[in-house]
Amino acid sequence: MTNNNENINKNLSQKILEFLGLRSSIIAMLFMVILVGMGENMAERYLPIYLIALGGGALSVGFLNGMDNLLSALYSFPGGYLSDKLGYKRALLVFNLIAIVGYLVVIFIPTWWAVFVGAVLFLSWSAISLPATMSLVASVLPKNKHTMGVSMHSLIRRIPMALGPLVGGVLIAWKGEIVGVKYAFIYALLFAIIALVLQQIFVEDQQKVGRAEVNPIKLFKQMSTGFRKLLVADILIRFCEQIPYAFMAIWVINNNGISPVIFGVLTTIEMVTAMLVYIPVAYLADRGSKKPYVAITFVFFTLFPVILMLSKNFWMFALAFFIRGLKEFGEPTRKTMIMDLAPEGQKAGMFGLYYLLRDVIVSLAAFSAGFLWNISPQVNFLVAFGFGLAGTLFFILFGEDMANPRKTNE
């Protein structure tokens, strides 16, 4: 009887792992995401406070924010190139070592200028490692589990996003702004080293390394029509997202009298909503057509600025942030479509080029947002809605579909 129960439990556990796409390489990658993500969010989140405490001044904080956005865009392509050139396992090793060196610089040179030197190395780890991570998912999992694998990555990375700032805040409260942040970087360093070891032991080697293309223009010419259409639609949608992004807190708190604490509650509603939709949507998207899920996601992106503009009380704002959480409905599916539409052997490089082009162009939205807000908040929100509507209609009318068979050879 005991053996039967053990066999039942073992089979059930195996089915759950298979359903979630949790093979050993994927599990190791997810632990890496948690560990390095904890370092990112408990140390880097408080860099502005650290800079001011070291005498950097307000201009240094603004420069750091600009550098973060720029590096996130520029690192995407070299991250993809190195993944195609070295294979995802070796590429992730290189990226972790780069971050570790950056942490060491900040830990051992406690000056404001050293923060910028170190930040160049660790600030955009997520951006530079994302193509390799997506390549790992595409290589390790069968095609009918790609969206589930990407969804698990998106779900798990929200754990350090929630816990990291809390731990960092406790360290600052305990040791003060300078020593507390330094302790946070020491822990970030330790977590990165542990992640590196786990990744090298448990992530399987890539069976076939592709032909890496170092010239982004040549790679751009290899983009399929469907790939380019998805990129155009996504750029329009990100304009919709970024135009009101920096002004959300101002609109909610300053313009409508909602307290900062309640704004935190609204953000929690968004996060919880996103986490709840990942797995069921991934299951459905992996079983058939992917285009409808991406289109629905684009609809939620488009609706958010209008609902936010019309909100005047807590319940309306709760609805707005619930809709903002639903924008994650098909985001893993969109990333899966990028990988599926990219040519074999250059998937990571093409993924990185996609993000490079998208984020550089979309950065223009951040510059235009302030001018639109100065005209009026309503103009800001409605222009964002217009871009969202254009992107959604373009994708529905012209975007290509990707469908997976229900069963593939494992």
C-alpha positions in Angstrom: 0.0 0.0 0.0 2.8 2.4 0.9 4.6 1.6 -2.4 1.4 2.3 -4.3 1.0 5.7 -2.6 4.6 6.5 -3.3 4.2 5.6 -7.0 1.0 7.7 -7.2 2.8 10.7 -5.6 5.8 10.2 -7.9 3.6 10.0 -11.0 1.7 13.1 -9.9 4.8 15.1 -9.3 6.2 14.0 -12.6 3.0 15.1 -14.4 3.1 18.5 -12.6 6.7 19.0 -13.6 6.0 18.0 -17.2 2.9 20.3 -17.3 4.9 23.3 -16.2 7.9 22.4 -18.4 10.2 22.1 -15.4 13.2 20.1 -16.6 16.5 20.3 -14.8 17.9 23.0 -17.0 14.8 25.1 -16.7 14.7 24.7 -12.9 18.3 25.7 -12.7 17.6 28.8 -14.8 14.7 29.7 -12.6 16.8 29.5 -9.5 19.4 31.7 -11.3 16.6 34.2 -12.0 15.6 34.3 -8.4 19.1 34.6 -7.0 20.4 37.2 -9.4 17.1 39.0 -9.4 17.3 39.3 -5.6 20.7 41.0 -6.0 19.3 43.3 -8.6 16.2 44.4 -6.7 17.7 44.7 -3.2 20.9 46.5 -4.2 20.3 48.3 -7.5 16.9 49.5 -6.5 18.5 51.7 -3.8 21.4 53.0 -6.0 19.9 56.5 -6.1 19.9 56.7 -2.3 23.5 55.4 -2.3 24.7 57.9 -4.8 23.2 60.8 -2.9 24.7 59.5 0.3 28.1 59.4 -1.4 27.8 63.0 -2.5 26.8 62.3 -6.1 24.0 64.8 -6.3 20.6 64.8 -8.1 22.3 65.0 -11.6 24.1 61.8 -11.0 20.8 60.1 -10.1 19.2 61.3 -13.4 22.2 60.2 -15.3 22.1 56.8 -13.7 18.4 56.4 -14.8 19.2 57.4 -18.3 22.2 55.1 -18.5 20.0 52.2 -17.3 17.5 52.7 -20.0 20.1 53.2 -22.7 22.1 50.1 -21.6 19.0 48.0 -21.4 18.4 48.7 -25.1 22.1 48.5 -26.3 22.9 45.3 -24.4 20.1 43.3 -25.9 21.9 42.6 -29.3 25.4 41.7 -27.9 23.6 39.5 -25.4 21.9 37.7 -28.3 25.1 37.5 -30.4 27.2 36.0 -27.6 24.4 33.4 -26.9 24.5 32.4 -30.5 28.3 32.4 -30.6 29.0 30.6 -27.4 25.8 28.8 -26.6 23.4 29.8 -23.9 25.3 28.0 -21.1 28.7 29.7 -21.7 27.0 33.0 -22.5 25.2 33.0 -19.1 28.5 32.2 -17.4 30.0 35.3 -19.1 27.1 37.5 -18.1 27.2 36.4 -14.5 30.9 37.0 -14.3 30.5 40.5 -15.7 27.8 41.2 -13.0 30.1 39.8 -10.3 33.0 42.1 -11.4 30.6 45.1 -11.3 29.5 44.2 -7.7 33.1 43.9 -6.6 33.9 47.4 -8.0 31.0 49.0 -6.0 31.8 47.0 -2.8 35.5 47.8 -2.7 35.5 51.4 -4.1 32.9 53.3 -2.1 32.7 56.4 -4.2 30.0 57.8 -6.4 32.0 57.5 -9.6 32.8 53.9 -8.9 29.0 53.3 -8.8 28.8 54.2 -12.5 31.8 52.0 -13.4 30.2 49.1 -11.6 26.8 49.9 -12.9 27.9 49.6 -16.6 28.8 45.9 -15.7 25.8 44.9 -13.6 23.0 47.3 -14.3 21.4 45.6 -17.3 22.0 41.9 -16.5 18.3 41.2 -17.2 18.5 42.8 -20.7 21.8 41.1 -21.7 20.9 37.7 -20.4 17.3 37.6 -21.7 18.2 36.4 -25.3 20.2 33.5 -23.8 17.4 32.6 -21.4 14.9 32.5 -24.2 17.3 30.4 -26.3 17.6 28.0 -23.4 13.8 27.6 -23.2 13.5 27.1 -27.0 16.3 24.5 -27.0 15.4 22.5 -23.9 11.7 22.3 -24.2 9.5 20.8 -27.0 7.7 23.4 -29.1 4.4 22.7 -27.4 6.0 23.8 -24.1 7.8 27.0 -25.2 5.1 29.4 -23.9 4.9 27.6 -20.6 8.6 27.8 -20.2 8.6 31.6 -20.9 5.6 32.0 -18.6 7.4 30.3 -15.8 10.3 32.6 -16.3 8.0 35.7 -16.2 6.2 34.4 -13.1 9.3 33.4 -11.1 11.2 36.7 -11.9 8.4 38.5 -10.0 9.4 36.8 -6.7 12.7 38.8 -6.4 10.9 41.9 -7.7 8.6 41.7 -4.6 11.1 40.5 -2.0 14.3 42.2 -3.1 13.3 45.8 -2.3 11.9 44.6 1.1 15.2 43.0 2.1 17.2 46.0 0.8 15.0 48.4 2.8 15.6 46.3 6.0 19.3 46.4 5.5 19.3 50.2 5.0 17.1 50.6 8.1 19.5 48.4 10.1 22.9 49.7 8.9 22.2 53.1 7.3 22.2 54.3 3.7 25.9 53.7 2.9 26.7 50.5 4.9 23.2 49.1 4.3 23.5 49.3 0.5 27.0 48.0 0.7 25.7 44.9 2.6 23.0 44.6 -0.1 25.7 44.4 -2.8 27.7 41.9 -0.8 24.6 39.6 -0.7 24.0 40.3 -4.4 27.6 39.1 -5.0 27.1 35.9 -3.0 23.8 35.2 -4.8 25.4 35.7 -8.2 28.2 33.3 -7.3 25.7 30.6 -6.1 23.6 31.2 -9.3 26.7 30.8 -11.4 27.6 27.4 -9.8 24.0 26.1 -10.0 23.8 27.1 -13.7 27.1 25.4 -14.6 26.2 22.2 -12.8 22.6 21.7 -13.8 22.0 23.6 -17.1 22.7 21.1 -20.0 25.1 22.1 -22.8 23.6 23.4 -26.0 23.6 20.5 -28.5 24.2 22.8 -31.5 25.6 26.3 -31.5 24.3 28.5 -34.3 26.1 30.7 -36.7 26.3 34.0 -34.8 25.9 37.2 -36.9 27.8 40.2 -35.5 26.4 42.7 -38.1 22.9 43.8 -37.0 22.2 45.1 -40.5 22.8 41.7 -42.0 20.6 40.1 -39.3 17.9 42.7 -39.9 17.8 41.6 -43.6 17.1 38.1 -42.5 14.0 39.0 -40.5 10.9 37.3 -41.9 7.8 39.4 -42.9 5.9 38.1 -39.9 8.8 39.0 -37.5 8.9 42.6 -38.8 5.1 42.9 -38.5 5.2 41.8 -34.9 8.0 44.3 -34.2 6.1 47.2 -35.7 2.9 46.3 -33.7 4.9 46.0 -30.5 6.7 49.3 -31.0 3.3 51.0 -31.3 2.0 49.2 -28.2 5.1 50.2 -26.2 4.5 53.9 -27.2 1.0 53.4 -25.6 2.7 52.0 -22.5 5.5 54.4 -22.0 3.8 57.7 -22.8 1.8 57.7 -19.5 4.2 55.4 -17.5 6.2 58.0 -15.7 3.1 60.0 -14.8 0.9 57.2 -13.3 1.9 58.0 -9.7 1.4 61.7 -10.3 -2.0 61.2 -11.7 -3.2 58.9 -9.0 -1.7 60.7 -6.0 -1.4 64.3 -6.9 -4.2 64.8 -9.3 -6.8 62.5 -7.6 -5.8 62.6 -3.9 -5.1 58.8 -3.6 -2.5 58.1 -0.8 0.9 56.6 -1.6 -0.1 53.6 0.5 -3.1 52.9 -1.7 -1.0 53.4 -4.8 1.1 50.6 -3.4 -2.0 48.5 -3.1 -2.9 49.2 -6.7 0.5 48.1 -7.8 0.0 44.9 -5.8 -3.3 44.3 -7.6 -1.4 44.6 -10.9 1.3 42.2 -9.9 -1.1 39.5 -8.5 -3.3 39.7 -11.6 -0.3 39.2 -13.8 0.9 36.2 -11.8 -2.5 34.5 -11.9 -2.9 34.6 -15.7 0.6 33.3 -16.7 0.1 29.5 -16.4 -3.5 29.1 -17.7 -2.8 31.3 -20.7 0.5 29.5 -21.4 -1.3 26.1 -21.3 -3.9 27.3 -23.9 -1.4 29.1 -26.1 0.9 26.1 -26.3 -2.1 23.9 -27.5 -3.0 26.0 -30.6 -3.0 29.4 -32.1 -0.9 32.1 -30.5 -2.0 35.3 -32.3 -5.3 35.7 -30.4 -3.5 35.8 -27.0 -1.0 38.4 -28.2 -3.9 40.4 -29.7 -5.8 40.3 -26.4 -2.7 41.5 -24.6 -2.5 44.5 -27.0 -6.1 45.3 -26.2 -5.4 45.5 -22.5 -2.4 47.7 -23.2 -4.6 50.0 -25.2 -7.5 50.1 -22.7 -5.3 51.0 -19.6 -4.6 54.7 -20.3 -8.3 55.5 -21.1 -9.5 53.7 -17.9 -6.8 55.4 -15.9 -7.9 58.8 -17.3 -11.5 58.1 -16.3 -10.7 56.9 -12.8 -11.6 59.2 -9.9 -11.9 56.8 -6.9 -10.3 53.7 -5.5 -12.5 51.1 -7.3 -12.0 52.7 -10.7 -8.3 52.8 -10.1 -8.4 49.2 -8.9 -10.1 48.3 -12.2 -7.5 50.2 -14.2 -4.6 48.4 -12.5 -6.4 45.1 -12.8 -6.4 45.7 -16.6 -2.8 46.8 -16.4 -2.0 43.4 -14.8 -3.9 41.7 -17.6 -1.5 43.2 -20.1 0.7 40.2 -19.2 -2.0 37.9 -20.6 -0.1 37.1 -23.7 3.4 38.6 -23.1 5.1 35.2 -22.7 3.3 34.2 -25.9 4.7 37.2 -27.7 8.2 36.3 -26.6 7.6 32.8 -27.8 6.4 34.1 -31.2 9.7 36.0 -31.5 11.7 32.8 -31.0 9.5 30.8 -33.4 9.7 33.5 -36.1 13.5 33.8 -35.8 15.7 31.7 -38.0 17.3 28.5 -36.6 20.8 29.0 -35.3 20.3 32.8 -34.8 17.3 32.9 -32.4 19.1 34.6 -29.6 20.7 37.2 -31.9 17.4 38.0 -33.6 15.7 38.2 -30.1 18.4 40.7 -29.0 18.0 42.7 -32.2 14.3 42.8 -31.8 14.7 44.4 -28.3 17.4 46.7 -29.4 15.3 48.2 -32.2 12.1 48.3 -30.1 13.6 49.9 -27.0 15.7 52.5 -28.8 12.7 53.6 -30.9 10.4 53.5 -27.9 12.7 55.6 -25.8 11.4 58.5 -27.9 8.1 58.0 -26.1 9.7 58.9 -22.8 11.0 62.2 -24.2 7.6 63.1 -25.8 5.6 62.2 -22.7 6.4 65.3 -20.7 5.5 67.6 -23.5 2.1 65.9 -23.9 1.5 66.0 -20.1 2.2 69.7 -20.1 -0.5 70.2 -22.6 -2.8 68.2 -20.4 -2.9 64.8 -18.7 -5.9 63.9 -20.9 -3.8 64.6 -24.1 -1.1 62.3 -22.7 -3.5 59.5 -22.1 -5.5 59.8 -25.3 -2.3 60.0 -27.5 -1.2 56.8 -25.7 -4.5 55.2 -26.5 -4.2 56.2 -30.1 -0.8 54.4 -30.4 -2.3 51.4 -28.7 -5.3 51.3 -31.0 -3.0 51.6 -34.1 -0.7 48.8 -32.8 -3.6 46.5 -32.0 -5.4 46.9 -35.3 -2.1 46.6 -37.3 -1.4 43.2 -35.5 -5.0 41.9 -35.9 -5.1 42.8 -39.6 -1.5 42.0 -40.7 0.2 40.0 -37.9 1.1 36.3 -38.7 -0.1 33.5 -36.5 2.0 30.7 -34.9 0.2 27.5 -34.0 1.7 24.5 -32.3 0.4 20.9 -32.5 -1.1 19.6 -29.4 1.4 16.8 -29.3 5.0 16.8 -30.3 7.8 14.3 -29.9 9.3 14.9 -26.6 
